Structures are given as structure tokens and as C-alpha cells.
Amino acid sequence: VEIDADISQQKIGRIEILSDRIPGPKDVKVGIAYSATPGQEKLDCLPGEEGSTGKVICRFEENASILYVYQPLNWEGPYHKLPPQEVLTKAKLDSLLWVAR
């Protein structure tokens, strides 16, 4: 788990779960396949940028503070676009990220 302060350094700005030992919403754990994520058909996903280039960043509209960061397997881009569905379904959850709003 990584915890970072917000810009004021007074509050928690983000918490990142990197271990499969800590469950997230609906018992989702790091390492789960995109296709096995409960409710994955409702995920809103975008290609990662900067430090997340090559990854897929997803969220559920009803819980926009939690981001699901997936790592596609055996995919060489283009990284500014989402991978094809057959690649995305096999992508593994790399981390869960809670961001203060």
C-alpha cells in the first residue's frame, strides 16, 4: 500500500493498493483478470498516460474515486488507444487507486 498526501500536505490525497492481500470493492484483488472483475461491463476505461502509459485505467461511474489499473499482456500498443477487446479481457489488475475528490 502506498499513501500520498494531497497538495496541501494536510490530508490523504491517494491510496494505491499493490498487493493481492488487500481486497478492494466487491472483493476485487490485484492480479484478477479484467474479464473476471465483477461488473466489468460497466467499467469506463481510458488508455493510461505518462507514468501509466501502456496500462488501462478504468472506473465505475457510481464510484469514481476508485481507479482500476489494468496491465494488458503481450500488447505493444499503440498506447494512446485502448487495446482490442481480446487483449483487454486478459489484462491483469495491476493496482487499485483511491483518489480524493
C-alpha atoms as one frame of an Amber mdcrd trajectory, in Angstrom:
protein
   0.000   0.000   0.000   1.251   3.465  -0.874  -0.328   6.544   0.701   0.363
  10.064  -0.559  -0.695  13.434   0.821  -2.768  15.895  -1.146  -1.301  19.142
  -2.450  -1.832  20.857   0.926   0.113  18.085   2.682  -2.717  18.145   5.263
  -4.894  15.257   4.042  -4.607  11.944   2.256  -4.669  12.549  -1.489  -4.418
   8.991  -2.760  -4.038   5.399  -1.627  -2.673   2.762  -4.001  -3.165  -0.955
  -3.358  -0.449  -3.043  -4.994  -0.931  -6.364  -3.181  -3.407  -9.175  -3.705
  -3.647  -9.492   0.081  -5.836  -6.387   0.366  -9.272  -6.675  -1.281 -10.981
  -3.734  -2.907 -14.669  -3.193  -3.680 -16.619  -6.415  -4.290 -13.561  -8.340
  -3.064 -11.552  -7.438  -6.189  -7.845  -8.163  -5.735  -4.706  -7.204  -7.632
  -3.984  -9.865 -10.247  -7.610 -10.541 -11.223  -8.306 -10.587 -14.963 -10.340
  -7.756 -16.443 -12.921 -10.310 -17.597 -13.291 -11.636 -14.019 -13.836  -8.198
 -12.454 -17.400  -8.078 -11.074 -19.472  -5.713 -13.219 -16.653  -5.183 -15.737
 -19.183  -4.486 -18.476 -19.958  -1.209 -16.650 -16.324  -0.080 -16.383 -15.452
   3.168 -18.153 -11.851   2.801 -19.411  -9.192   5.050 -20.938  -5.616   4.396
 -22.035  -3.032   5.333 -19.402  -0.820   8.413 -19.795   2.643   9.420 -18.579
   3.578   7.030 -15.741   0.681   4.756 -16.680   1.486   4.524 -20.402   0.654
   1.057 -21.697  -1.880   0.434 -18.938  -5.658   0.776 -18.983  -7.307   2.984
 -16.353 -10.935   2.139 -15.536 -13.593   3.289 -13.103 -17.200   2.621 -12.260
 -19.349   5.723 -12.683 -21.005   5.190  -9.289 -17.629   5.058  -7.502 -15.397
   7.397  -9.486 -12.889   7.818  -6.636 -11.528   4.289  -7.185  -9.498   3.608
 -10.307  -8.777   0.104 -11.555  -5.371  -0.007 -13.281  -5.013  -2.961 -15.663
  -1.842  -4.186 -17.380  -2.553  -5.733 -20.793  -0.465  -8.833 -21.524   1.560
  -9.194 -24.741   0.371  -5.896 -26.183   2.698  -3.457 -27.918   0.345  -0.538
 -28.440  -0.406   1.923 -29.865  -0.538   3.111 -26.267  -2.740   6.164 -26.901
  -5.617   3.777 -27.714  -7.351   1.053 -25.733  -6.226  -2.459 -26.624  -8.631
  -4.669 -28.584 -11.269  -6.490 -26.541  -9.490  -9.869 -26.815  -6.387  -8.299
 -25.195  -8.337  -6.288 -22.614 -10.277  -9.307 -21.335  -6.976 -10.976 -20.354
  -5.409  -7.846 -18.813  -4.490  -8.235 -15.132  -5.360  -5.750 -12.404  -2.049
  -4.047 -11.588  -3.329  -1.811  -8.783  -6.358  -0.168  -7.224  -6.083   3.570
  -6.730  -8.295   5.693  -4.480  -8.054   9.387  -5.293  -9.537  12.103  -3.066
 -12.139  14.247  -4.789
